[in-house]
Amino acid sequence: MTTEVQPAAGNQLTISASEKERELRGPERVAVLLLALGERHGRRIWEQLDEMEVREVSAAMSRLGPVTPTMLENLFVDFVKKISSNGALNGNVDVTERLLSSFLPQDRVSIIMEEIRGPAGRNMWEKLSNVQENVLANYLKNEYPQTVAVVLSKIDPDHAAKVLGILPEELALEVISRMLKMEAIQKEVLEKVEQTLRVEFMSNLTNTSRRDSHEMMAEIFNNFDRQTEARFLAALEEENRDSAERIKTLMFTFDDLMKLDAGSCQTLLRSVEKDRLAIALKGASESVREFFFSNMSSRAAKMLQDDMEALGPIRLRDVDEAQSGMVATAKDLAAKGELMLSKSKGDDEIIY
């Protein structure tokens, strides 16, 4: 008697029903499932396997021989039971680590789990793309050009460009040359570079890339309302005038919007709702008002002044929110490259 098993369209396997049943093990089970799924449905699974897994499953498939309907049915039933255990699957860090430990060397498992448990689960290259460019460049300038080329080829292009710009020119040119000639990076080489970075660089990053405390505090002060900001700055001036002055220098306030050039100011005005602009200018100094009026048409300035008068008395909190919103909008536009922010006119330094 002959039975036809048709696991997937176009794939027919003819076997004898009298074939001896046997238990499928390890890669054989995967091979049978992929054969049953066929080219169309199994392709996405094949694509997720690494080269070693593909070789192992392919070898098992080539030696598989006849698979009876009963063997196939038992495999499917066992598969369904496992994925539907208790009606659901529960994935967590511990389960993931146990699963990886069942087929990977422990040192490799430790590396993977360290990345998973790290900040936001980012991998090594994502983490490097968030390291300050001067810190990364300072470390890489002592490495071999080929190592630097590998690292820069794996991080975000904009970050790589900043790092290259800081490196000594001779080294940077050599690195560019290596990157232009670079072919596919061998897995072993990449893993070795990752391991070196992890041990020699990332582990010490907390100390080497500590953010300037005054810069961090300036951002916090930028988010205070006006009264809270004035209160804390006054208290800080009494305790540590130098720190207070440095924080004020680093802060970007609503009044600093007067440093915008005409084009940047008009870009900002187009991006702010007219009612919010009226509230923000209602509580602004005369010089700030005149600055914005001068960057509008006479008709638009007159309409805005009328809107401000029609507002009547407004709460200081509403003014603070409107002005903070304009500063936030300006920073967003600057981050997109649509306008330029500077602490002082004629100063080329971009602060955001």
SETIFI-453969 format. One record per atom (N, C-alpha, C): x, y, z; residue in three letters. Coordinates in steps of 0.1 Angstrom, whole numbers, padded with zeros to 4 digits, always signed. Layout:
BEGIN
XYZALA/...
This chain:
BEGIN
+0009-0012+0000MET/+0000+0000+0000MET/+0009+0012+0000MET/+0005+0022-0008THR/+0012+0035-0008THR/+0004+0046-0004THR/+0009+0055+0004THR/+0002+0067+0009THR/+0009+0079+0005THR/+0002+0089+0000GLU/+0008+0102-0004GLU/+0006+0112+0007GLU/+0017+0118+0011VAL/+0016+0129+0021VAL/+0019+0142+0013VAL/+0010+0151+0014GLN/+0012+0164+0007GLN/+0012+0176+0016GLN/+0024+0178+0022PRO/+0026+0188+0032PRO/+0025+0202+0027PRO/+0028+0205+0015ALA/+0027+0218+0010ALA/+0026+0217-0005ALA/+0019+0228-0011ALA/+0016+0227-0025ALA/+0028+0225-0033ALA/+0027+0215-0042GLY/+0039+0212-0051GLY/+0049+0203-0046GLY/+0048+0199-0033ASN/+0057+0190-0027ASN/+0050+0177-0023ASN/+0052+0166-0031GLN/+0046+0153-0028GLN/+0057+0143-0023GLN/+0054+0136-0013LEU/+0063+0126-0008LEU/+0056+0113-0007LEU/+0061+0104-0015THR/+0055+0090-0015THR/+0063+0081-0007THR/+0056+0075+0003ILE/+0063+0065+0012ILE/+0054+0053+0014ILE/+0060+0043+0019SER/+0053+0030+0022SER/+0047+0031+0036SER/+0035+0027+0037ALA/+0028+0028+0050ALA/+0034+0018+0060ALA/+0041+0008+0054SER/+0047-0002+0062SER/+0061+0002+0067SER/+0066+0014+0063GLU/+0079+0019+0068GLU/+0079+0019+0083GLU/+0090+0015+0089LYS/+0091+0014+0103LYS/+0091+0028+0109LYS/+0083+0030+0120GLU/+0082+0043+0126GLU/+0095+0045+0134GLU/+0099+0057+0135ARG/+0111+0060+0143ARG/+0109+0074+0149ARG/+0116+0077+0160GLU/+0115+0090+0167GLU/+0124+0100+0160GLU/+0119+0112+0157LEU/+0127+0122+0151LEU/+0134+0130+0162LEU/+0146+0134+0160ARG/+0154+0140+0170ARG/+0161+0153+0165ARG/+0162+0163+0174GLY/+0170+0175+0171GLY/+0167+0181+0157GLY/+0178+0183+0149PRO/+0177+0189+0136PRO/+0167+0182+0127PRO/+0165+0169+0129GLU/+0155+0161+0121GLU/+0141+0167+0122GLU/+0138+0171+0134ARG/+0124+0176+0137ARG/+0123+0189+0129ARG/+0133+0198+0130VAL/+0132+0210+0122VAL/+0131+0208+0107VAL/+0139+0198+0103ALA/+0140+0195+0088ALA/+0126+0190+0084ALA/+0119+0182+0091VAL/+0106+0177+0087VAL/+0096+0188+0087VAL/+0096+0197+0097LEU/+0087+0208+0098LEU/+0089+0217+0086LEU/+0101+0220+0082LEU/+0104+0229+0071LEU/+0100+0222+0058LEU/+0102+0209+0057LEU/+0097+0202+0045LEU/+0082+0203+0044LEU/+0076+0201+0055ALA/+0061+0201+0055ALA/+0056+0215+0052ALA/+0063+0226+0056LEU/+0058+0239+0053LEU/+0061+0243+0039LEU/+0071+0237+0033GLY/+0073+0239+0019GLY/+0081+0252+0016GLY/+0084+0255+0004GLU/+0091+0267+0000GLU/+0084+0280+0004GLU/+0071+0281+0001ARG/+0064+0293+0003ARG/+0063+0297+0018ARG/+0059+0287+0026HIS/+0056+0290+0040HIS/+0069+0289+0049HIS/+0078+0282+0044GLY/+0090+0280+0052GLY/+0101+0290+0050GLY/+0100+0297+0039ARG/+0110+0306+0035ARG/+0114+0316+0046ARG/+0104+0322+0053ARG/+0107+0332+0063ARG/+0115+0326+0075ARG/+0112+0313+0077ILE/+0120+0306+0088ILE/+0134+0304+0084ILE/+0136+0299+0072TRP/+0149+0297+0067TRP/+0158+0310+0068TRP/+0151+0321+0064GLU/+0158+0334+0064GLU/+0163+0338+0078GLU/+0157+0333+0089GLN/+0160+0337+0102GLN/+0172+0328+0108GLN/+0175+0317+0101LEU/+0186+0309+0106LEU/+0199+0314+0102LEU/+0209+0312+0110ASP/+0223+0316+0107ASP/+0229+0305+0098ASP/+0241+0308+0093GLU/+0247+0299+0084GLU/+0249+0285+0090GLU/+0254+0284+0103MET/+0256+0271+0109MET/+0243+0263+0111MET/+0232+0271+0114GLU/+0219+0264+0116GLU/+0214+0259+0102GLU/+0216+0267+0092VAL/+0212+0262+0078VAL/+0219+0249+0074VAL/+0232+0249+0077ARG/+0240+0237+0074ARG/+0236+0225+0081ARG/+0233+0227+0094GLU/+0229+0216+0103GLU/+0215+0210+0099GLU/+0206+0219+0096VAL/+0192+0215+0092VAL/+0193+0209+0078VAL/+0201+0214+0069SER/+0202+0209+0055SER/+0208+0195+0056SER/+0218+0193+0064ALA/+0224+0180+0065ALA/+0214+0170+0070ALA/+0207+0173+0080ALA/+0197+0164+0086ALA/+0186+0161+0075ALA/+0182+0171+0068MET/+0172+0169+0057MET/+0177+0160+0046MET/+0189+0161+0043SER/+0195+0152+0032SER/+0195+0138+0036SER/+0196+0135+0050ARG/+0197+0122+0055ARG/+0184+0116+0060ARG/+0174+0124+0059LEU/+0161+0121+0065LEU/+0154+0108+0061LEU/+0154+0105+0048GLY/+0147+0093+0043GLY/+0132+0095+0045GLY/+0125+0083+0044PRO/+0110+0084+0044PRO/+0105+0088+0058PRO/+0095+0096+0057VAL/+0088+0101+0070VAL/+0073+0097+0068VAL/+0069+0088+0077THR/+0055+0083+0076THR/+0045+0093+0080THR/+0032+0091+0076PRO/+0022+0100+0081PRO/+0021+0101+0096PRO/+0023+0089+0103THR/+0022+0089+0117THR/+0033+0097+0124THR/+0045+0096+0118MET/+0057+0104+0123MET/+0054+0119+0122MET/+0048+0122+0110LEU/+0045+0136+0107LEU/+0034+0141+0117LEU/+0024+0133+0119GLU/+0013+0137+0128GLU/+0018+0139+0142GLU/+0026+0129+0147ASN/+0031+0130+0160ASN/+0040+0142+0162ASN/+0048+0146+0152LEU/+0056+0158+0153LEU/+0047+0170+0154LEU/+0037+0171+0146PHE/+0028+0183+0146PHE/+0021+0184+0159PHE/+0016+0173+0164VAL/+0009+0173+0177VAL/+0018+0178+0188VAL/+0030+0173+0188ASP/+0040+0176+0199ASP/+0043+0191+0198ASP/+0045+0196+0185PHE/+0048+0210+0183PHE/+0037+0219+0188PHE/+0024+0216+0184VAL/+0013+0224+0188VAL/+0011+0224+0203VAL/+0013+0212+0210LYS/+0012+0211+0224LYS/+0022+0221+0231LYS/+0034+0221+0226LYS/+0045+0229+0232LYS/+0042+0244+0230LYS/+0037+0249+0219ILE/+0035+0263+0217ILE/+0022+0267+0223ILE/+0013+0258+0226SER/+0000+0262+0232SER/+0000+0257+0247SER/+0011+0255+0253SER/+0012+0251+0267SER/+0005+0261+0276SER/-0005+0256+0284ASN/-0013+0264+0293ASN/-0020+0275+0285ASN/-0022+0274+0272GLY/-0029+0284+0265GLY/-0021+0296+0261GLY/-0009+0297+0265ALA/-0001+0309+0262ALA/+0014+0306+0264ALA/+0022+0315+0258LEU/+0036+0315+0260LEU/+0040+0326+0270LEU/+0050+0325+0278ASN/+0055+0335+0286ASN/+0070+0338+0284ASN/+0073+0348+0277GLY/+0087+0352+0274GLY/+0092+0362+0284GLY/+0103+0359+0290ASN/+0110+0368+0299ASN/+0125+0366+0299ASN/+0132+0374+0306VAL/+0147+0373+0306VAL/+0152+0360+0310VAL/+0147+0354+0321ASP/+0151+0341+0326ASP/+0149+0330+0316ASP/+0137+0330+0310VAL/+0133+0319+0301VAL/+0143+0320+0288VAL/+0145+0333+0284THR/+0154+0335+0272THR/+0168+0330+0275THR/+0173+0333+0287GLU/+0186+0329+0291GLU/+0187+0313+0291GLU/+0177+0307+0297ARG/+0177+0292+0298ARG/+0177+0286+0284ARG/+0169+0292+0275LEU/+0168+0286+0262LEU/+0181+0288+0254LEU/+0187+0300+0255LEU/+0200+0302+0248LEU/+0211+0293+0253LEU/+0210+0290+0266SER/+0221+0282+0273SER/+0220+0267+0268SER/+0208+0264+0262SER/+0206+0250+0258SER/+0214+0247+0245SER/+0218+0257+0237PHE/+0224+0255+0225PHE/+0236+0264+0222PHE/+0239+0274+0231LEU/+0250+0283+0228LEU/+0260+0282+0240LEU/+0273+0284+0237PRO/+0283+0284+0248PRO/+0280+0295+0258PRO/+0284+0292+0270GLN/+0280+0301+0281GLN/+0285+0315+0280GLN/+0298+0317+0274ASP/+0303+0330+0273ASP/+0295+0338+0263ASP/+0290+0331+0252ARG/+0282+0338+0242ARG/+0269+0342+0248ARG/+0263+0333+0256VAL/+0250+0336+0263VAL/+0252+0349+0272VAL/+0263+0349+0279SER/+0265+0360+0288SER/+0266+0374+0281SER/+0272+0374+0269ILE/+0274+0386+0261ILE/+0260+0390+0256ILE/+0252+0381+0251ILE/+0239+0384+0246ILE/+0230+0390+0257ILE/+0230+0383+0268MET/+0221+0387+0280MET/+0226+0400+0285MET/+0239+0403+0285GLU/+0244+0416+0290GLU/+0238+0427+0281GLU/+0237+0425+0268GLU/+0232+0435+0259GLU/+0217+0437+0261GLU/+0210+0425+0264ILE/+0195+0426+0266ILE/+0192+0433+0279ILE/+0200+0431+0289ARG/+0198+0437+0302ARG/+0203+0452+0302ARG/+0211+0456+0292GLY/+0217+0469+0291GLY/+0206+0479+0289GLY/+0210+0492+0288PRO/+0201+0503+0286PRO/+0192+0501+0274PRO/+0179+0500+0276ALA/+0169+0498+0265ALA/+0171+0486+0257ALA/+0179+0477+0261GLY/+0182+0465+0254GLY/+0190+0467+0241GLY/+0197+0478+0240ARG/+0204+0481+0228ARG/+0216+0472+0226ARG/+0220+0470+0214ASN/+0232+0462+0212ASN/+0244+0471+0212ASN/+0256+0465+0210MET/+0268+0472+0212MET/+0269+0484+0202MET/+0265+0483+0190TRP/+0267+0493+0180TRP/+0257+0504+0182TRP/+0245+0501+0187GLU/+0235+0511+0190GLU/+0240+0520+0202GLU/+0246+0513+0212LYS/+0252+0520+0223LYS/+0263+0529+0219LYS/+0271+0525+0210LEU/+0283+0533+0205LEU/+0278+0545+0198LEU/+0266+0544+0191SER/+0261+0555+0184SER/+0255+0566+0193SER/+0254+0563+0206ASN/+0249+0573+0216ASN/+0261+0578+0225ASN/+0273+0573+0222VAL/+0284+0578+0230VAL/+0289+0591+0224VAL/+0292+0601+0232GLN/+0297+0614+0227GLN/+0309+0612+0218GLN/+0308+0619+0206GLU/+0318+0616+0196GLU/+0332+0619+0200GLU/+0334+0629+0209ASN/+0348+0632+0214ASN/+0353+0621+0223ASN/+0344+0614+0230VAL/+0348+0603+0239VAL/+0352+0591+0230VAL/+0344+0588+0221LEU/+0347+0577+0212LEU/+0359+0579+0204LEU/+0361+0591+0198ALA/+0373+0595+0191ALA/+0385+0594+0199ALA/+0384+0598+0211ASN/+0396+0598+0220ASN/+0401+0583+0223ASN/+0391+0574+0223TYR/+0395+0560+0225TYR/+0400+0554+0212TYR/+0393+0557+0201LEU/+0397+0551+0188LEU/+0410+0555+0182LEU/+0415+0567+0186LYS/+0427+0573+0180LYS/+0439+0564+0184LYS/+0438+0556+0194ASN/+0449+0547+0198ASN/+0447+0533+0193ASN/+0437+0531+0184GLU/+0435+0517+0179GLU/+0441+0516+0165GLU/+0442+0504+0160TYR/+0446+0502+0146TYR/+0436+0508+0136TYR/+0441+0513+0125PRO/+0431+0519+0115PRO/+0420+0509+0111PRO/+0424+0496+0109GLN/+0414+0487+0105GLN/+0403+0485+0115GLN/+0407+0485+0128THR/+0397+0484+0139THR/+0388+0496+0139THR/+0394+0508+0137VAL/+0386+0520+0137VAL/+0376+0519+0125VAL/+0381+0514+0114ALA/+0372+0513+0102ALA/+0360+0504+0104ALA/+0363+0493+0111VAL/+0352+0483+0114VAL/+0342+0490+0123VAL/+0346+0497+0133VAL/+0337+0503+0143VAL/+0329+0514+0136VAL/+0335+0523+0128LEU/+0328+0533+0121LEU/+0318+0528+0111LEU/+0321+0517+0105SER/+0312+0511+0095SER/+0300+0505+0101SER/+0300+0503+0114LYS/+0289+0497+0121LYS/+0280+0507+0128LYS/+0284+0519+0131ILE/+0276+0529+0138ILE/+0269+0538+0128ILE/+0260+0546+0133ASP/+0252+0555+0125ASP/+0261+0564+0117ASP/+0258+0566+0104PRO/+0267+0574+0095PRO/+0270+0589+0100PRO/+0259+0595+0106ASP/+0261+0609+0111ASP/+0271+0609+0122ASP/+0270+0599+0131HIS/+0279+0598+0142HIS/+0293+0595+0138HIS/+0294+0586+0128ALA/+0307+0582+0123ALA/+0314+0594+0117ALA/+0306+0603+0110ALA/+0312+0615+0104ALA/+0318+0624+0115ALA/+0311+0626+0126LYS/+0315+0635+0136LYS/+0328+0629+0143LYS/+0329+0616+0144VAL/+0341+0610+0150VAL/+0353+0611+0141VAL/+0350+0609+0128LEU/+0361+0611+0118LEU/+0367+0625+0118LEU/+0358+0635+0120GLY/+0362+0649+0120GLY/+0370+0652+0132GLY/+0370+0644+0142ILE/+0378+0647+0154ILE/+0391+0640+0154ILE/+0392+0628+0148LEU/+0404+0620+0147LEU/+0415+0628+0141LEU/+0428+0625+0144PRO/+0439+0631+0137PRO/+0438+0629+0122PRO/+0441+0639+0114GLU/+0439+0639+0100GLU/+0445+0626+0093GLU/+0457+0623+0097GLU/+0464+0612+0090GLU/+0457+0599+0093GLU/+0453+0597+0106LEU/+0445+0585+0109LEU/+0432+0585+0102LEU/+0425+0596+0102ALA/+0412+0597+0096ALA/+0412+0593+0081ALA/+0423+0598+0074LEU/+0424+0595+0060LEU/+0427+0580+0058LEU/+0435+0574+0066GLU/+0438+0560+0066GLU/+0426+0552+0068GLU/+0418+0556+0078VAL/+0405+0549+0081VAL/+0395+0550+0069VAL/+0394+0561+0063ILE/+0386+0563+0051ILE/+0390+0553+0040ILE/+0403+0553+0038SER/+0409+0544+0028SER/+0405+0529+0031SER/+0406+0525+0044ARG/+0403+0511+0048ARG/+0388+0509+0046ARG/+0380+0518+0049MET/+0365+0517+0048MET/+0361+0515+0033MET/+0368+0522+0024LEU/+0365+0521+0010LEU/+0368+0508+0004LEU/+0379+0502+0010LYS/+0383+0488+0005LYS/+0377+0477+0013LYS/+0369+0480+0023MET/+0364+0470+0032MET/+0353+0461+0025MET/+0355+0448+0027GLU/+0345+0438+0021GLU/+0337+0433+0033GLU/+0330+0422+0031ALA/+0322+0417+0042ALA/+0331+0414+0054ALA/+0327+0418+0066ILE/+0335+0416+0078ILE/+0332+0402+0083ILE/+0342+0394+0085GLN/+0341+0380+0091GLN/+0334+0381+0105GLN/+0326+0371+0107LYS/+0319+0371+0120LYS/+0328+0370+0132LYS/+0339+0362+0130GLU/+0349+0361+0141GLU/+0356+0374+0144GLU/+0359+0382+0134VAL/+0365+0395+0135VAL/+0356+0405+0142VAL/+0344+0405+0138LEU/+0334+0414+0144LEU/+0332+0410+0159LEU/+0331+0398+0162GLU/+0329+0394+0176GLU/+0341+0398+0185GLU/+0353+0397+0179LYS/+0365+0400+0186LYS/+0365+0415+0189LYS/+0361+0423+0179VAL/+0361+0438+0181VAL/+0350+0441+0191VAL/+0339+0435+0191GLU/+0328+0437+0200GLU/+0333+0434+0215GLU/+0340+0423+0216GLN/+0345+0419+0229GLN/+0355+0429+0235GLN/+0364+0433+0226THR/+0374+0443+0230THR/+0367+0456+0234THR/+0358+0461+0227LEU/+0350+0473+0230LEU/+0343+0472+0243LEU/+0337+0460+0245ARG/+0329+0458+0257ARG/+0338+0458+0270ARG/+0350+0451+0269VAL/+0359+0450+0280VAL/+0367+0463+0283VAL/+0372+0469+0272GLU/+0382+0480+0273GLU/+0375+0494+0273GLU/+0363+0494+0267PHE/+0357+0508+0265PHE/+0344+0509+0272PHE/+0334+0501+0269MET/+0320+0503+0274MET/+0320+0501+0289MET/+0328+0492+0295SER/+0328+0490+0309SER/+0333+0502+0317SER/+0342+0511+0310ASN/+0347+0523+0316ASN/+0340+0535+0312ASN/+0329+0534+0304LEU/+0323+0545+0298LEU/+0316+0554+0308LEU/+0311+0548+0319THR/+0304+0556+0329THR/+0313+0567+0334THR/+0326+0564+0336ASN/+0336+0574+0341ASN/+0341+0584+0330ASN/+0342+0579+0318THR/+0349+0587+0308THR/+0339+0596+0301THR/+0326+0593+0301SER/+0316+0601+0293SER/+0306+0608+0302SER/+0310+0610+0315ARG/+0300+0616+0324ARG/+0296+0630+0319ARG/+0284+0632+0319ARG/+0279+0645+0313ARG/+0282+0657+0322ARG/+0284+0668+0317ASP/+0287+0680+0325ASP/+0275+0683+0333ASP/+0277+0684+0346SER/+0266+0686+0356SER/+0259+0700+0354SER/+0267+0710+0350HIS/+0261+0723+0347HIS/+0252+0723+0335HIS/+0256+0716+0325GLU/+0248+0714+0313GLU/+0235+0707+0316GLU/+0235+0697+0323MET/+0223+0689+0327MET/+0214+0698+0335MET/+0220+0706+0345MET/+0212+0714+0353MET/+0205+0726+0345MET/+0212+0731+0335ALA/+0207+0741+0327ALA/+0194+0736+0320ALA/+0194+0724+0315GLU/+0182+0718+0309GLU/+0171+0717+0318GLU/+0174+0714+0331ILE/+0164+0713+0341ILE/+0158+0727+0344ILE/+0167+0737+0345PHE/+0162+0750+0348PHE/+0154+0756+0336PHE/+0157+0751+0324ASN/+0149+0755+0312ASN/+0135+0751+0313ASN/+0132+0740+0321ASN/+0119+0735+0322ASN/+0111+0740+0334ASN/+0118+0749+0342PHE/+0111+0755+0354PHE/+0101+0766+0349PHE/+0091+0768+0356ASP/+0083+0781+0353ASP/+0092+0792+0358ASP/+0087+0804+0354ARG/+0096+0816+0357ARG/+0098+0819+0371ARG/+0088+0817+0380GLN/+0090+0820+0394GLN/+0100+0810+0401GLN/+0098+0797+0397THR/+0107+0787+0403THR/+0121+0789+0398THR/+0123+0792+0385GLU/+0136+0794+0380GLU/+0143+0806+0387GLU/+0136+0817+0389ALA/+0141+0828+0396ALA/+0145+0825+0410ALA/+0136+0817+0417ARG/+0139+0814+0431ARG/+0151+0806+0433ARG/+0153+0795+0424PHE/+0164+0786+0425PHE/+0177+0794+0421PHE/+0177+0802+0411LEU/+0189+0809+0407LEU/+0193+0819+0417LEU/+0184+0825+0424ALA/+0187+0835+0434ALA/+0194+0828+0446ALA/+0188+0816+0450ALA/+0194+0809+0461ALA/+0208+0803+0457ALA/+0209+0799+0444LEU/+0222+0793+0440LEU/+0233+0804+0439LEU/+0229+0816+0435GLU/+0238+0828+0434GLU/+0244+0831+0448GLU/+0236+0830+0458GLU/+0241+0832+0472GLU/+0251+0821+0477GLU/+0248+0809+0472GLU/+0256+0798+0477GLU/+0268+0796+0468GLU/+0267+0797+0454ASN/+0277+0794+0445ASN/+0275+0803+0432ASN/+0280+0815+0433ARG/+0278+0824+0422ARG/+0283+0819+0408ARG/+0295+0813+0409ASP/+0301+0808+0396ASP/+0292+0798+0390ASP/+0287+0788+0397SER/+0278+0778+0392SER/+0265+0784+0386SER/+0260+0794+0394ALA/+0248+0800+0389ALA/+0250+0808+0376ALA/+0261+0814+0374GLU/+0264+0821+0362GLU/+0266+0812+0350GLU/+0273+0801+0353ARG/+0275+0791+0343ARG/+0262+0785+0338ARG/+0253+0782+0347ILE/+0240+0776+0344ILE/+0232+0786+0335ILE/+0233+0799+0339LYS/+0225+0809+0331LYS/+0231+0810+0317LYS/+0244+0809+0316THR/+0251+0809+0303THR/+0246+0798+0294THR/+0245+0786+0300LEU/+0241+0774+0292LEU/+0226+0773+0289LEU/+0218+0781+0297MET/+0204+0780+0295MET/+0200+0787+0282MET/+0190+0782+0275PHE/+0184+0789+0263PHE/+0170+0793+0267PHE/+0168+0806+0268THR/+0155+0811+0273THR/+0147+0817+0262THR/+0135+0822+0266PHE/+0126+0828+0256PHE/+0133+0841+0250PHE/+0140+0848+0259ASP/+0146+0861+0255ASP/+0157+0858+0245ASP/+0163+0846+0245ASP/+0174+0842+0236ASP/+0169+0841+0221ASP/+0155+0840+0220LEU/+0150+0839+0206LEU/+0152+0852+0199LEU/+0156+0863+0206MET/+0159+0875+0199MET/+0172+0874+0191MET/+0180+0864+0194LYS/+0192+0862+0186LYS/+0190+0855+0173LYS/+0178+0851+0170LEU/+0175+0844+0157LEU/+0177+0854+0146LEU/+0183+0848+0134ASP/+0183+0857+0123ASP/+0169+0858+0117ASP/+0167+0867+0107ALA/+0154+0870+0102ALA/+0147+0857+0096ALA/+0155+0849+0088GLY/+0149+0837+0082GLY/+0145+0827+0093GLY/+0153+0825+0103SER/+0150+0816+0114SER/+0138+0820+0122SER/+0137+0833+0124CYS/+0126+0839+0132CYS/+0113+0836+0124CYS/+0113+0839+0111GLN/+0101+0837+0103GLN/+0097+0822+0102GLN/+0107+0813+0102THR/+0104+0799+0102THR/+0097+0795+0115THR/+0102+0801+0126LEU/+0096+0798+0139LEU/+0081+0804+0140LEU/+0079+0816+0135LEU/+0066+0822+0135LEU/+0056+0814+0127LEU/+0060+0808+0116ARG/+0051+0799+0108ARG/+0047+0786+0115ARG/+0055+0783+0125SER/+0053+0770+0132SER/+0046+0771+0145SER/+0043+0784+0149VAL/+0036+0786+0162VAL/+0022+0790+0160VAL/+0013+0785+0167GLU/-0001+0789+0166GLU/-0003+0803+0171GLU/-0011+0811+0163LYS/-0013+0825+0166LYS/-0017+0828+0180LYS/-0026+0820+0185ASP/-0031+0823+0199ASP/-0020+0821+0209ASP/-0012+0811+0207ARG/-0001+0808+0216ARG/+0010+0819+0215ARG/+0012+0824+0203LEU/+0022+0835+0201LEU/+0017+0848+0208LEU/+0004+0850+0207ALA/-0002+0862+0214ALA/+0000+0862+0229ALA/-0002+0850+0235ILE/-0001+0848+0249ILE/+0014+0850+0253ILE/+0023+0844+0245ALA/+0037+0844+0248ALA/+0042+0859+0248ALA/+0038+0866+0238LEU/+0043+0880+0237LEU/+0036+0890+0247LEU/+0024+0886+0251LYS/+0017+0894+0261LYS/+0025+0896+0273LYS/+0033+0885+0277GLY/+0041+0886+0289GLY/+0055+0889+0287GLY/+0059+0892+0274ALA/+0073+0895+0271ALA/+0077+0909+0273ALA/+0090+0912+0273SER/+0095+0925+0274SER/+0092+0933+0261SER/+0093+0946+0261GLU/+0090+0954+0250GLU/+0100+0951+0238GLU/+0112+0949+0242SER/+0123+0946+0232SER/+0120+0933+0225SER/+0115+0923+0232VAL/+0112+0910+0226VAL/+0100+0911+0216VAL/+0090+0919+0221ARG/+0078+0921+0212ARG/+0082+0928+0199ARG/+0091+0938+0201GLU/+0095+0946+0189GLU/+0103+0937+0179GLU/+0111+0928+0185PHE/+0119+0919+0176PHE/+0109+0911+0167PHE/+0099+0905+0174PHE/+0090+0896+0166PHE/+0081+0904+0156PHE/+0077+0916+0161PHE/+0069+0925+0152PHE/+0077+0929+0140PHE/+0090+0931+0142SER/+0098+0936+0130SER/+0101+0925+0120SER/+0098+0912+0124ASN/+0099+0901+0115ASN/+0086+0897+0108ASN/+0076+0906+0110MET/+0063+0903+0104MET/+0059+0914+0094MET/+0049+0912+0086SER/+0044+0923+0078SER/+0037+0933+0087SER/+0035+0945+0083SER/+0028+0955+0091SER/+0014+0951+0095SER/+0008+0945+0085ARG/-0006+0940+0087ARG/-0006+0929+0098ARG/+0003+0919+0096ALA/+0003+0908+0106ALA/+0007+0913+0120ALA/+0016+0922+0121ALA/+0020+0928+0134ALA/+0008+0935+0140ALA/+0000+0943+0132LYS/-0011+0950+0138LYS/-0022+0940+0143LYS/-0024+0929+0135MET/-0034+0919+0139MET/-0030+0912+0152MET/-0017+0909+0153LEU/-0012+0903+0165LEU/-0014+0912+0177LEU/-0011+0925+0176GLN/-0012+0934+0187GLN/-0027+0935+0191GLN/-0036+0935+0181ASP/-0050+0936+0185ASP/-0054+0923+0192ASP/-0049+0911+0188ASP/-0052+0899+0195ASP/-0047+0899+0210ASP/-0035+0905+0212MET/-0029+0906+0225MET/-0038+0915+0234MET/-0042+0926+0229GLU/-0051+0935+0237GLU/-0064+0929+0240GLU/-0069+0921+0231ALA/-0082+0914+0233ALA/-0081+0903+0244ALA/-0069+0899+0247LEU/-0068+0888+0256LEU/-0072+0892+0271LEU/-0069+0905+0274GLY/-0072+0910+0287GLY/-0061+0904+0297GLY/-0064+0904+0310PRO/-0054+0899+0319PRO/-0052+0884+0317PRO/-0040+0879+0318ILE/-0037+0865+0317ILE/-0028+0860+0328ILE/-0029+0848+0331ARG/-0021+0842+0342ARG/-0006+0841+0338ARG/+0003+0843+0347LEU/+0017+0842+0345LEU/+0020+0827+0341LEU/+0013+0818+0346ARG/+0015+0804+0343ARG/+0013+0801+0328ARG/+0002+0807+0323ASP/-0001+0806+0309ASP/+0009+0812+0300ASP/+0015+0823+0304VAL/+0026+0830+0297VAL/+0038+0821+0297VAL/+0041+0815+0308ASP/+0053+0806+0309ASP/+0052+0794+0300ASP/+0040+0788+0300GLU/+0037+0777+0291GLU/+0038+0780+0276GLU/+0033+0792+0273ALA/+0034+0796+0259ALA/+0048+0799+0254ALA/+0055+0806+0263GLN/+0069+0809+0260GLN/+0078+0796+0260GLN/+0076+0787+0269SER/+0084+0775+0269SER/+0080+0766+0257SER/+0068+0767+0252GLY/+0064+0760+0240GLY/+0071+0765+0228GLY/+0073+0778+0227MET/+0080+0784+0216MET/+0095+0780+0216MET/+0101+0780+0228VAL/+0115+0776+0229VAL/+0116+0762+0225VAL/+0107+0753+0229ALA/+0107+0739+0226ALA/+0106+0737+0210ALA/+0096+0745+0204THR/+0094+0744+0190THR/+0107+0748+0183THR/+0113+0759+0187ALA/+0126+0764+0181ALA/+0137+0753+0182ALA/+0138+0746+0193LYS/+0148+0736+0195LYS/+0145+0724+0185LYS/+0132+0720+0184ASP/+0128+0709+0175ASP/+0132+0713+0160ASP/+0129+0725+0157LEU/+0132+0730+0143LEU/+0147+0730+0141LEU/+0155+0734+0151ALA/+0169+0734+0150ALA/+0175+0720+0148ALA/+0169+0711+0156ALA/+0173+0697+0155ALA/+0171+0691+0141ALA/+0161+0696+0134LYS/+0158+0692+0120LYS/+0166+0700+0110LYS/+0174+0710+0115GLY/+0182+0718+0105GLY/+0174+0729+0098GLY/+0162+0732+0104GLU/+0153+0742+0097GLU/+0156+0756+0102GLU/+0162+0757+0113LEU/+0167+0771+0118LEU/+0179+0769+0127LEU/+0186+0780+0130MET/+0198+0780+0138MET/+0196+0788+0151MET/+0200+0781+0162LEU/+0200+0788+0175LEU/+0214+0791+0179LEU/+0216+0803+0185SER/+0229+0807+0190SER/+0226+0815+0202SER/+0236+0815+0212LYS/+0234+0822+0224LYS/+0237+0837+0222LYS/+0244+0841+0211SER/+0246+0855+0209SER/+0248+0858+0194SER/+0244+0869+0190LYS/+0245+0873+0176LYS/+0260+0873+0172LYS/+0263+0868+0160GLY/+0276+0869+0155GLY/+0285+0857+0161GLY/+0279+0849+0169ASP/+0286+0837+0175ASP/+0282+0825+0166ASP/+0292+0819+0161ASP/+0290+0807+0152ASP/+0286+0795+0159ASP/+0288+0794+0172GLU/+0286+0782+0180GLU/+0271+0779+0180GLU/+0268+0767+0176ILE/+0254+0762+0177ILE/+0252+0755+0190ILE/+0242+0759+0197ILE/+0240+0753+0211ILE/+0230+0742+0211ILE/+0222+0740+0200TYR/+0213+0730+0199TYR/+0210+0725+0185TYR/
